[in-house]
């Protein structure tokens, strides 16, 4: 064997040995003491950031409060719908009863969808007098936050005015 073949063979053997040997830690959690602790990104900061992000998501879900077709699989609430309602329940900014708007077509699945949402809310500790189920979009929701700005877009264009800063 020449020198190049020998070096390739030894590199392959070393990589196979490294992948087979792996970590010699067989117990649950024994490698935890060897994890790298970055002094810049401490865990308490990332937890605070995650907590703030979760609170913002909960406030947004409660402000929107609308379930669409994508939140259901047939007449059952899917995991996306369950997550949105769970976020709505986490929001503690308001104490009034929760209104959930179901914006889907009225068809044979509608009553099953309402029942699925109601069952999920009751399973999460709400009494039937602590929530309201409404049909359609939330009239006070954040469905189209850009709509008022887009309505005035034509007023921002100036005809005949030059854009300053010429040469």
RAKATA-V8327 format. One record per pair of residues at least 24 apart in sequence whose C-alpha atoms are under 6 Angstrom apart, sorted by the first residue. I is the first residue (numbers start at 1). GAP is how many residues later the second one is. D is the distance in Angstrom with one decimal. If there is no record, write none. Layout:
i = (I & I)
gap = (GAP & GAP)
d = (D & D)
This chain:
i = (58 & 58 & 58 & 58 & 59 & 61 & 62 & 63 & 64 & 64 & 65 & 65 & 66 & 66 & 67 & 67 & 68 & 68 & 69 & 75 & 75 & 75 & 76 & 76 & 77 & 97 & 97 & 98 & 99 & 99 & 99 & 100 & 101 & 101 & 101 & 101 & 101 & 101 & 102 & 102 & 103 & 103 & 103)
gap = (29 & 30 & 32 & 33 & 32 & 27 & 26 & 78 & 77 & 78 & 35 & 36 & 35 & 36 & 35 & 36 & 35 & 36 & 35 & 34 & 37 & 38 & 37 & 40 & 39 & 33 & 34 & 33 & 32 & 33 & 34 & 33 & 32 & 33 & 34 & 35 & 36 & 37 & 33 & 34 & 32 & 33 & 34)
d = (4.4 & 5.4 & 6.0 & 5.0 & 5.5 & 5.3 & 4.6 & 5.6 & 4.6 & 5.3 & 5.3 & 6.0 & 4.5 & 5.8 & 4.9 & 5.9 & 5.1 & 5.8 & 5.6 & 5.1 & 4.9 & 4.6 & 5.8 & 5.6 & 5.9 & 4.7 & 5.0 & 4.5 & 5.6 & 4.6 & 5.9 & 5.0 & 5.9 & 4.7 & 5.5 & 5.9 & 5.9 & 5.8 & 5.0 & 5.6 & 5.9 & 4.1 & 5.3)
